[in-house]
């Protein structure tokens, strides 16, 4: 077997016969999922930390500690980075109490996230058109998503059971791509499973993701109007009118040039 050393420094020692000028599969997966190896080391069983610190195989199996204090469980590196948590977490998502709460929007007081200026502008433009709750920030789901039975969409319209997400690639150009895009699709599926629909506003060169996508270059009044057009399509004109403020004249043309809603 040929020994391999990667650009990240993981793999064979200095005597390795082959050097590859890219990071190892584990480092690339960590980067793609916007995690860190240190985060993984904090989750793995202490006795296995030294091995995980230099691991290069995404299919390698380890013993992990549940973040919610449940029993330890076995999973591969890729399952830990993209999976759904331990068996007890998965069972909790199917318990009667969790099923009763599924689909309910609520205020998660422990959530601390930074809102980008672009997302804030989108919320402001939408709030000029419809009444948005400014503290409701989470929805109970019926499955586990990254180990939790809760998701936190960017903007919630509980009266219509519609979540609005703003996506862009971020400074590194990797957000909402690859495995992150797969995670977005899983989140959307979890919301639809409990009676919600999702509208995604896609900027920064991202293509459409799902039926209710709006591809744009910037957040404008036209984009907000296109979101309202999707809301009417999803829940009906009367339902949207019930939460509407006085609409600006621009809503007369809900799908203007330069904005591409799908559906």
C-alpha angles and dihedrals in degrees: 000000000000115000114231131201122193131212090251089064096251124122129041121013126253090292093061112135096217128045119195118203096221136069120272120267092258094052091047092050091047090052093046092052091045094239132121134235087238089060090053092048089055091057102043124088107274093240090060099047096097091054093045091049090070100027117136102175118089090198095057112119123229138170112254135196115232112241089222094055099258126136121302115263139195120243139145122255092255091049091050092051096044106017136100107252135254127333093261091053089052092047091049089057089059097046118116093249091052091048091052091052095045111123096016116132117216146162113270102200092187095060112110114179134151115238116216120231089245093053090046090053091050091051091048093051092047092047088058088060106034135019108261125190106236099201105040103097110153142056129204112233133194097236135046117266113192088341097310134096090218134076128197112212119192096244127014129201100188094177088064098028091235127137122204119206128190114208131186132153094250127218093306092050093230105094116113091012133106111349090001089060090050088052090052090053091049090050091050090050091050090053094047089050089064097044102272129123127210131220114195122201105202120200138162095055096306115146126227119294112196134341098298100053128137114199113201144155096222140001108267139155087266091059091051089050090051090053089054090050089056091046090055091048092050102042105012137258095274094052092052092044089056091065098032126121120207101304121228119240091253090076088076086080105040096171106044129175114287095028118091115194113180127216 
